[in-house]
Amino acid sequence: MQYQANSPTEYLEQLPEDRKLVLSKLRQVVLDNLPPGFEEQISYGMLGYVVPHSKYPKGYHCDPKLPLPFMSLASQKNFVAVYHMGVYASEELLHWFLGEYPKHLSTKPDMGKSCIRFKNMKTIPYALIGELCSKMTMEEWVALYEGKIEGKR
């Protein structure tokens, strides 16, 4: 589900109360653990954490007018999603996450390429998400991203 919002606060205000609590807590976990340099904004209709143009003027290769995305949080119809581009781009980070996940939850992770879906709002592993946020600096993300883009040319 996409929400029409101009700021993270506006986004959160539109959510149903149960989702508002979960997304607010996830947002705080991200803000508390994300390395310096990333900027919070609305990105693709979600809470987004990006590399701003002031740090990476090239922007996102699909649309250079947009800043380089790194993470997003979203309230979808049937789940809350954490999108983490580092998990998609780094096999090492993905393996770390998959190894840590069972230490927090007894269920298998429900994942897409960069998406981690949580259908049960009561079992979100906030500490694990916080640790995931801290695993990659902005500089490491830009270097990994550029390596992947160059590899496709």
DRENLO-514944 format. One line per 5 residues: number of its first residue (from 1); their letters; for each residue x, y, z of N, C-alpha, C, O, CB. Coordinates in nm, 2 decimals, decimal comma. Glycine has a CB too. Layout:
REM residues N
NUM = A = X/Y/Z/X/Y/Z/X/Y/Z/X/Y/Z/X/Y/Z; ...;
END
This chain:
REM residues 153
1 = MQYQA = 0,08/-0,12/0,00/0,00/0,00/0,00/0,09/0,12/0,00/0,19/0,13/0,08/-0,10/0,00/0,12; 0,06/0,22/-0,08/0,13/0,34/-0,08/0,05/0,45/-0,02/-0,07/0,46/-0,04/0,17/0,38/-0,23; 0,12/0,53/0,06/0,06/0,64/0,13/0,11/0,77/0,07/0,23/0,78/0,04/0,08/0,64/0,28; 0,03/0,87/0,06/0,07/1,00/0,00/0,12/1,08/0,12/0,03/1,13/0,20/-0,05/1,07/-0,07; 0,24/1,10/0,13/0,30/1,17/0,25/0,42/1,25/0,20/0,49/1,21/0,11/0,34/1,08/0,36;
6 = NSPTE = 0,44/1,36/0,26/0,56/1,45/0,23/0,67/1,43/0,33/0,78/1,49/0,31/0,52/1,59/0,22; 0,64/1,37/0,44/0,74/1,35/0,55/0,72/1,22/0,62/0,61/1,17/0,62/0,74/1,47/0,65; 0,82/1,17/0,69/0,80/1,05/0,77/0,68/1,06/0,87/0,61/0,97/0,90/0,93/1,01/0,84; 0,67/1,18/0,93/0,57/1,20/1,03/0,43/1,19/0,96/0,34/1,13/1,02/0,58/1,34/1,10; 0,41/1,25/0,85/0,29/1,24/0,77/0,26/1,10/0,74/0,14/1,05/0,75/0,29/1,33/0,65;
11 = YLEQL = 0,36/1,02/0,70/0,34/0,88/0,66/0,28/0,81/0,79/0,18/0,73/0,77/0,47/0,82/0,62; 0,35/0,82/0,90/0,31/0,75/1,02/0,17/0,79/1,06/0,09/0,70/1,11/0,41/0,78/1,13; 0,13/0,92/1,05/0,00/0,96/1,09/-0,11/0,90/1,02/-0,22/0,89/1,07/-0,01/1,11/1,08; -0,09/0,85/0,89/-0,19/0,79/0,81/-0,22/0,64/0,84/-0,32/0,58/0,80/-0,15/0,80/0,67; -0,13/0,58/0,92/-0,14/0,44/0,94/-0,24/0,40/1,05/-0,27/0,48/1,13/0,00/0,38/0,99;
16 = PEDRK = -0,30/0,28/1,04/-0,39/0,24/1,14/-0,30/0,23/1,27/-0,18/0,21/1,27/-0,45/0,10/1,11; -0,37/0,24/1,39/-0,30/0,25/1,52/-0,20/0,14/1,54/-0,09/0,17/1,59/-0,40/0,26/1,63; -0,24/0,01/1,52/-0,15/-0,10/1,54/-0,02/-0,09/1,45/0,09/-0,12/1,50/-0,22/-0,23/1,52; -0,04/-0,05/1,33/0,08/-0,03/1,24/0,16/0,09/1,28/0,28/0,09/1,26/0,03/-0,02/1,09; 0,09/0,19/1,32/0,16/0,31/1,36/0,26/0,28/1,47/0,38/0,33/1,47/0,06/0,42/1,41;
21 = LVLSK = 0,22/0,20/1,57/0,31/0,17/1,68/0,43/0,09/1,63/0,55/0,11/1,67/0,24/0,09/1,79; 0,41/-0,01/1,55/0,51/-0,10/1,49/0,61/-0,02/1,41/0,73/-0,03/1,43/0,45/-0,21/1,41; 0,56/0,06/1,31/0,64/0,14/1,22/0,72/0,25/1,30/0,83/0,27/1,26/0,56/0,20/1,11; 0,66/0,31/1,40/0,73/0,41/1,48/0,84/0,34/1,55/0,95/0,40/1,56/0,63/0,47/1,58; 0,82/0,23/1,61/0,93/0,16/1,68/1,04/0,11/1,58/1,16/0,13/1,61/0,88/0,03/1,75;
26 = LRQVV = 1,00/0,06/1,46/1,10/0,02/1,36/1,18/0,15/1,32/1,30/0,14/1,30/1,04/-0,04/1,24; 1,11/0,26/1,29/1,18/0,38/1,25/1,28/0,42/1,36/1,39/0,46/1,32/1,07/0,49/1,23; 1,25/0,42/1,48/1,34/0,46/1,59/1,46/0,36/1,59/1,57/0,41/1,61/1,27/0,46/1,72; 1,44/0,23/1,57/1,55/0,14/1,57/1,64/0,17/1,45/1,76/0,17/1,47/1,49/-0,01/1,55; 1,59/0,20/1,34/1,67/0,24/1,22/1,75/0,37/1,25/1,87/0,37/1,23/1,58/0,26/1,09;
31 = LDNLP = 1,68/0,47/1,30/1,75/0,60/1,33/1,85/0,58/1,43/1,96/0,65/1,43/1,64/0,70/1,38; 1,83/0,49/1,53/1,93/0,47/1,64/2,05/0,39/1,59/2,16/0,40/1,65/1,87/0,40/1,75; 2,04/0,32/1,48/2,15/0,22/1,45/2,21/0,25/1,31/2,32/0,19/1,28/2,09/0,09/1,45; 2,15/0,32/1,23/2,20/0,35/1,09/2,32/0,44/1,10/2,32/0,54/1,17/2,09/0,42/1,00; 2,43/0,40/1,04/2,56/0,48/1,04/2,53/0,62/0,98/2,44/0,64/0,91/2,67/0,41/0,96;
36 = PGFEE = 2,62/0,71/1,02/2,61/0,85/0,97/2,61/0,86/0,82/2,67/0,78/0,75/2,72/0,94/1,03; 2,54/0,96/0,77/2,54/1,00/0,63/2,41/0,97/0,56/2,38/1,04/0,47/2,65/0,92/0,56; 2,34/0,86/0,60/2,22/0,83/0,54/2,11/0,94/0,58/2,12/1,00/0,69/2,17/0,69/0,57; 2,02/0,96/0,49/1,91/1,06/0,52/1,78/1,00/0,52/1,75/0,92/0,43/1,93/1,18/0,42; 1,69/1,04/0,61/1,55/0,98/0,61/1,47/1,07/0,53/1,48/1,20/0,54/1,50/0,97/0,76;
41 = QISYG = 1,38/1,01/0,45/1,28/1,09/0,37/1,18/0,99/0,32/1,18/0,87/0,35/1,35/1,16/0,25; 1,08/1,04/0,25/0,98/0,96/0,19/1,04/0,92/0,05/1,08/1,00/-0,03/0,84/1,03/0,17; 1,05/0,79/0,03/1,11/0,73/-0,09/1,02/0,62/-0,14/1,00/0,53/-0,07/1,26/0,68/-0,06; 0,97/0,64/-0,26/0,88/0,54/-0,32/0,76/0,52/-0,24/0,71/0,41/-0,23/0,96/0,41/-0,34; 0,71/0,62/-0,17/0,59/0,61/-0,09/0,61/0,54/0,04/0,51/0,51/0,11/0,49/0,54/-0,17;
46 = MLGYV = 0,73/0,53/0,08/0,76/0,46/0,21/0,86/0,54/0,29/0,91/0,64/0,24/0,83/0,32/0,18; 0,88/0,50/0,42/0,99/0,57/0,49/1,12/0,52/0,43/1,15/0,40/0,43/0,98/0,53/0,65; 1,20/0,61/0,38/1,32/0,57/0,31/1,45/0,63/0,38/1,44/0,73/0,44/1,31/0,62/0,17; 1,55/0,55/0,36/1,68/0,59/0,41/1,78/0,58/0,29/1,80/0,48/0,24/1,73/0,50/0,53; 1,83/0,70/0,25/1,90/0,71/0,13/2,03/0,78/0,14/2,06/0,84/0,25/1,81/0,79/0,03;
51 = VPHSK = 2,12/0,77/0,04/2,24/0,84/0,03/2,20/0,97/-0,04/2,17/0,96/-0,16/2,36/0,76/-0,04; 2,21/1,08/0,03/2,16/1,21/-0,04/2,25/1,25/-0,15/2,37/1,21/-0,16/2,15/1,32/0,06; 2,20/1,33/-0,24/2,28/1,38/-0,35/2,40/1,46/-0,31/2,50/1,46/-0,38/2,19/1,47/-0,44; 2,39/1,52/-0,19/2,51/1,60/-0,14/2,63/1,50/-0,11/2,74/1,55/-0,11/2,47/1,67/-0,01; 2,60/1,37/-0,09/2,71/1,28/-0,06/2,74/1,19/-0,18/2,85/1,14/-0,20/2,67/1,19/0,06;
56 = YPKGY = 2,64/1,17/-0,27/2,65/1,09/-0,39/2,57/1,16/-0,50/2,46/1,12/-0,53/2,61/0,94/-0,36; 2,64/1,25/-0,57/2,57/1,33/-0,67/2,51/1,26/-0,79/2,42/1,30/-0,85/2,66/1,44/-0,72; 2,57/1,14/-0,82/2,52/1,06/-0,93/2,38/1,01/-0,91/2,31/0,99/-1,01/2,61/0,94/-0,95; 2,34/0,99/-0,79/2,20/0,95/-0,76/2,18/0,80/-0,80/2,28/0,73/-0,83/2,10/1,03/-0,83; 2,06/0,76/-0,81/2,02/0,62/-0,84/2,03/0,60/-0,99/1,97/0,68/-1,07/1,88/0,59/-0,79;
61 = HCDPK = 2,10/0,50/-1,04/2,12/0,49/-1,18/1,99/0,48/-1,27/1,99/0,51/-1,38/2,21/0,37/-1,21; 1,88/0,42/-1,21/1,76/0,41/-1,28/1,69/0,55/-1,30/1,62/0,57/-1,40/1,66/0,32/-1,20; 1,72/0,64/-1,21/1,67/0,77/-1,22/1,76/0,86/-1,14/1,74/0,88/-1,02/1,52/0,79/-1,17; 1,86/0,92/-1,20/1,96/1,00/-1,13/1,91/1,12/-1,05/1,98/1,18/-0,97/2,06/1,05/-1,23; 1,78/1,16/-1,08/1,72/1,27/-1,00/1,69/1,22/-0,86/1,68/1,31/-0,77/1,60/1,32/-1,07;
66 = LPLPF = 1,68/1,09/-0,84/1,65/1,03/-0,71/1,78/1,00/-0,64/1,88/0,96/-0,70/1,57/0,91/-0,72; 1,78/1,02/-0,50/1,90/0,98/-0,43/1,91/0,83/-0,43/1,82/0,76/-0,45/1,89/1,04/-0,28; 2,03/0,78/-0,40/2,06/0,64/-0,39/1,98/0,57/-0,27/2,02/0,60/-0,16/2,21/0,61/-0,39; 1,89/0,48/-0,30/1,82/0,42/-0,19/1,90/0,32/-0,12/1,99/0,25/-0,18/1,69/0,35/-0,24; 1,88/0,30/0,01/1,95/0,20/0,09/1,85/0,11/0,17/1,86/-0,01/0,16/2,05/0,26/0,19;
71 = MSLAS = 1,76/0,17/0,24/1,66/0,10/0,32/1,52/0,17/0,31/1,52/0,29/0,28/1,70/0,09/0,47; 1,42/0,09/0,33/1,29/0,15/0,34/1,21/0,06/0,44/1,23/-0,05/0,47/1,22/0,15/0,20; 1,11/0,13/0,50/1,01/0,06/0,59/0,87/0,09/0,53/0,84/0,20/0,49/1,02/0,11/0,74; 0,79/-0,01/0,53/0,65/0,01/0,48/0,55/-0,07/0,55/0,57/-0,18/0,59/0,65/-0,02/0,33; 0,43/-0,02/0,55/0,31/-0,09/0,60/0,24/-0,13/0,47/0,18/-0,05/0,40/0,22/0,00/0,69;
76 = QKNFV = 0,25/-0,26/0,44/0,18/-0,32/0,32/0,05/-0,38/0,37/0,02/-0,38/0,49/0,27/-0,43/0,25; -0,03/-0,43/0,28/-0,17/-0,47/0,31/-0,17/-0,58/0,42/-0,24/-0,58/0,51/-0,23/-0,53/0,19; -0,08/-0,68/0,40/-0,08/-0,80/0,49/0,04/-0,81/0,58/0,06/-0,91/0,64/-0,10/-0,92/0,41; 0,13/-0,72/0,57/0,26/-0,73/0,65/0,33/-0,59/0,66/0,29/-0,50/0,59/0,35/-0,83/0,58; 0,43/-0,59/0,74/0,52/-0,48/0,75/0,65/-0,52/0,69/0,69/-0,64/0,71/0,54/-0,43/0,91;
81 = AVYHM = 0,70/-0,44/0,61/0,82/-0,48/0,53/0,94/-0,39/0,57/0,93/-0,27/0,59/0,80/-0,47/0,38; 1,06/-0,45/0,57/1,18/-0,39/0,58/1,26/-0,42/0,45/1,28/-0,53/0,43/1,27/-0,43/0,71; 1,29/-0,32/0,38/1,36/-0,33/0,25/1,51/-0,29/0,28/1,53/-0,18/0,33/1,30/-0,25/0,13; 1,60/-0,38/0,25/1,74/-0,35/0,28/1,82/-0,39/0,16/1,84/-0,50/0,13/1,79/-0,42/0,41; 1,87/-0,29/0,08/1,94/-0,31/-0,04/2,07/-0,38/-0,01/2,12/-0,46/-0,10/1,96/-0,18/-0,11;
86 = GVYAS = 2,13/-0,37/0,10/2,26/-0,43/0,13/2,24/-0,58/0,14/2,33/-0,66/0,10/2,31/-0,38/0,26; 2,13/-0,63/0,19/2,10/-0,77/0,20/2,09/-0,83/0,06/2,13/-0,95/0,03/1,97/-0,80/0,28; 2,03/-0,75/-0,04/2,02/-0,80/-0,18/2,16/-0,79/-0,25/2,18/-0,88/-0,33/1,92/-0,70/-0,25; 2,24/-0,70/-0,22/2,36/-0,68/-0,29/2,48/-0,75/-0,24/2,58/-0,78/-0,31/2,39/-0,53/-0,30; 2,48/-0,78/-0,11/2,59/-0,85/-0,04/2,56/-0,99/0,00/2,48/-1,00/0,10/2,64/-0,76/0,08;
91 = EELLH = 2,61/-1,09/-0,06/2,59/-1,23/-0,02/2,64/-1,25/0,12/2,57/-1,32/0,20/2,66/-1,32/-0,11; 2,75/-1,18/0,16/2,80/-1,20/0,30/2,70/-1,15/0,40/2,68/-1,21/0,50/2,93/-1,12/0,31; 2,64/-1,03/0,37/2,54/-0,97/0,47/2,41/-1,06/0,47/2,36/-1,08/0,58/2,51/-0,83/0,42; 2,37/-1,11/0,36/2,26/-1,20/0,35/2,28/-1,33/0,44/2,20/-1,37/0,51/2,22/-1,24/0,21; 2,40/-1,39/0,42/2,43/-1,51/0,50/2,44/-1,47/0,65/2,39/-1,55/0,73/2,56/-1,57/0,45;
96 = WFLGE = 2,49/-1,36/0,68/2,49/-1,32/0,82/2,35/-1,31/0,88/2,32/-1,37/0,98/2,57/-1,18/0,84; 2,26/-1,24/0,80/2,13/-1,22/0,85/2,05/-1,36/0,86/1,98/-1,38/0,96/2,05/-1,13/0,75; 2,07/-1,44/0,76/2,00/-1,57/0,77/2,05/-1,66/0,88/1,98/-1,74/0,94/2,02/-1,65/0,64; 2,18/-1,64/0,92/2,24/-1,71/1,03/2,19/-1,66/1,17/2,17/-1,73/1,26/2,39/-1,71/1,03; 2,17/-1,53/1,17/2,12/-1,46/1,30/1,97/-1,48/1,32/1,93/-1,48/1,44/2,16/-1,32/1,30;
101 = YPKHL = 1,90/-1,48/1,22/1,75/-1,48/1,23/1,70/-1,59/1,32/1,61/-1,56/1,41/1,69/-1,50/1,09; 1,74/-1,72/1,31/1,69/-1,82/1,40/1,72/-1,80/1,55/1,66/-1,86/1,63/1,74/-1,95/1,36; 1,81/-1,71/1,58/1,84/-1,68/1,72/1,74/-1,58/1,78/1,73/-1,57/1,90/1,98/-1,61/1,73; 1,65/-1,53/1,69/1,55/-1,43/1,73/1,41/-1,48/1,71/1,32/-1,45/1,79/1,57/-1,30/1,66; 1,39/-1,57/1,61/1,26/-1,62/1,58/1,27/-1,77/1,54/1,37/-1,81/1,49/1,19/-1,54/1,47;
106 = STKPD = 1,16/-1,84/1,58/1,16/-1,99/1,54/1,11/-2,01/1,40/1,11/-2,13/1,36/1,08/-2,06/1,65; 1,05/-1,91/1,34/0,99/-1,93/1,21/1,10/-1,90/1,10/1,20/-1,84/1,13/0,87/-1,84/1,19; 1,08/-1,95/0,98/1,17/-1,92/0,87/1,14/-1,77/0,83/1,03/-1,72/0,83/1,15/-2,02/0,75; 1,25/-1,70/0,78/1,23/-1,57/0,73/1,14/-1,56/0,60/1,16/-1,65/0,52/1,36/-1,50/0,71; 1,06/-1,47/0,60/0,97/-1,45/0,48/1,04/-1,33/0,40/1,02/-1,22/0,44/0,82/-1,42/0,51;
111 = MGKSC = 1,11/-1,37/0,29/1,20/-1,27/0,23/1,18/-1,27/0,08/1,15/-1,38/0,02/1,34/-1,29/0,26; 1,20/-1,15/0,02/1,22/-1,14/-0,13/1,36/-1,10/-0,15/1,44/-1,12/-0,06/1,12/-1,04/-0,19; 1,39/-1,04/-0,26/1,53/-1,00/-0,29/1,59/-0,90/-0,18/1,69/-0,93/-0,13/1,54/-0,94/-0,43; 1,52/-0,79/-0,16/1,56/-0,70/-0,06/1,46/-0,68/0,05/1,48/-0,60/0,14/1,60/-0,56/-0,12; 1,36/-0,76/0,04/1,24/-0,74/0,13/1,24/-0,85/0,24/1,25/-0,96/0,22/1,11/-0,74/0,05;
116 = IRFKN = 1,22/-0,80/0,36/1,19/-0,89/0,48/1,05/-0,86/0,53/1,03/-0,75/0,57/1,30/-0,87/0,59; 0,96/-0,96/0,52/0,82/-0,94/0,55/0,79/-0,99/0,69/0,83/-1,10/0,73/0,73/-1,00/0,45; 0,71/-0,91/0,77/0,67/-0,95/0,90/0,52/-0,95/0,90/0,46/-0,84/0,90/0,73/-0,86/1,01; 0,45/-1,06/0,90/0,31/-1,07/0,90/0,25/-1,06/1,05/0,14/-1,01/1,07/0,26/-1,20/0,84; 0,33/-1,11/1,14/0,29/-1,11/1,28/0,36/-0,99/1,35/0,48/-0,99/1,37/0,33/-1,24/1,35;
121 = MKTIP = 0,28/-0,89/1,38/0,34/-0,76/1,43/0,40/-0,78/1,57/0,48/-0,70/1,62/0,23/-0,66/1,44; 0,37/-0,89/1,64/0,42/-0,92/1,77/0,55/-0,99/1,78/0,61/-1,00/1,88/0,32/-1,00/1,85; 0,60/-1,03/1,66/0,73/-1,11/1,66/0,84/-1,04/1,58/0,93/-1,11/1,53/0,70/-1,25/1,61; 0,83/-0,91/1,56/0,93/-0,84/1,48/1,06/-0,84/1,57/1,06/-0,79/1,68/0,89/-0,70/1,44; 1,17/-0,88/1,51/1,30/-0,89/1,59/1,37/-0,75/1,58/1,46/-0,73/1,50/1,39/-1,00/1,53;
126 = YALIG = 1,32/-0,66/1,66/1,38/-0,52/1,65/1,53/-0,52/1,67/1,60/-0,44/1,61/1,31/-0,44/1,76; 1,58/-0,60/1,77/1,72/-0,60/1,79/1,80/-0,64/1,67/1,91/-0,59/1,64/1,76/-0,68/1,91; 1,75/-0,74/1,60/1,81/-0,79/1,48/1,81/-0,69/1,37/1,91/-0,67/1,30/1,75/-0,92/1,43; 1,70/-0,62/1,35/1,69/-0,52/1,25/1,79/-0,40/1,29/1,85/-0,35/1,20/1,54/-0,46/1,24; 1,80/-0,37/1,41/1,90/-0,27/1,45/2,04/-0,31/1,42/2,12/-0,23/1,37/1,88/-0,24/1,60;
131 = ELCSK = 2,07/-0,43/1,45/2,20/-0,48/1,42/2,23/-0,48/1,26/2,34/-0,44/1,22/2,23/-0,62/1,47; 2,13/-0,52/1,19/2,14/-0,52/1,04/2,17/-0,38/0,99/2,25/-0,36/0,90/2,01/-0,57/0,98; 2,10/-0,28/1,05/2,12/-0,14/1,01/2,26/-0,10/1,03/2,31/-0,02/0,95/2,02/-0,05/1,09; 2,32/-0,15/1,13/2,46/-0,10/1,17/2,57/-0,17/1,09/2,69/-0,13/1,10/2,48/-0,12/1,31; 2,54/-0,27/1,01/2,64/-0,35/0,94/2,70/-0,29/0,82/2,81/-0,34/0,78/2,57/-0,48/0,90;
136 = MTMEE = 2,65/-0,19/0,77/2,70/-0,13/0,64/2,70/0,02/0,65/2,60/0,08/0,67/2,63/-0,18/0,52; 2,82/0,08/0,64/2,83/0,23/0,64/2,78/0,28/0,50/2,77/0,21/0,40/2,97/0,28/0,67; 2,76/0,41/0,50/2,72/0,47/0,37/2,83/0,46/0,27/2,80/0,43/0,15/2,69/0,62/0,39; 2,95/0,47/0,31/3,06/0,46/0,21/3,07/0,31/0,16/3,10/0,29/0,04/3,20/0,50/0,28; 3,05/0,22/0,25/3,05/0,08/0,20/2,94/0,05/0,11/2,95/-0,02/0,01/3,04/-0,02/0,32;
141 = WVALY = 2,82/0,11/0,13/2,71/0,09/0,05/2,73/0,15/-0,09/2,71/0,08/-0,19/2,58/0,15/0,11; 2,79/0,27/-0,10/2,81/0,33/-0,23/2,92/0,25/-0,30/2,90/0,23/-0,42/2,87/0,48/-0,20; 3,02/0,20/-0,24/3,13/0,12/-0,30/3,07/-0,01/-0,36/3,10/-0,05/-0,47/3,24/0,09/-0,21; 2,98/-0,07/-0,28/2,92/-0,20/-0,32/2,83/-0,17/-0,44/2,83/-0,25/-0,54/2,84/-0,26/-0,20; 2,75/-0,07/-0,43/2,66/-0,03/-0,53/2,73/0,00/-0,66/2,69/-0,05/-0,77/2,57/0,09/-0,49;
146 = EGKIE = 2,83/0,08/-0,66/2,91/0,11/-0,78/2,98/-0,01/-0,84/2,98/-0,03/-0,96/3,02/0,22/-0,74; 3,02/-0,10/-0,75/3,08/-0,23/-0,80/2,98/-0,31/-0,88/3,01/-0,37/-0,98/3,14/-0,31/-0,69; 2,86/-0,32/-0,82/2,75/-0,39/-0,89/2,71/-0,33/-1,02/2,69/-0,40/-1,12/2,63/-0,41/-0,79; 2,70/-0,20/-1,02/2,66/-0,13/-1,14/2,77/-0,14/-1,25/2,74/-0,17/-1,37/2,63/0,02/-1,11; 2,89/-0,12/-1,21/3,00/-0,14/-1,31/3,01/-0,28/-1,37/3,04/-0,30/-1,48/3,14/-0,10/-1,24;
151 = GKR = 2,98/-0,38/-1,28/2,98/-0,52/-1,32/2,87/-0,55/-1,43/2,88/-0,65/-1,50/2,96/-0,61/-1,20; 2,77/-0,47/-1,43/2,66/-0,49/-1,53/2,68/-0,42/-1,66/2,61/-0,45/-1,76/2,53/-0,44/-1,47; 2,78/-0,33/-1,67/2,81/-0,26/-1,79/2,90/-0,33/-1,89/2,93/-0,28/-2,00/2,87/-0,12/-1,76;
END
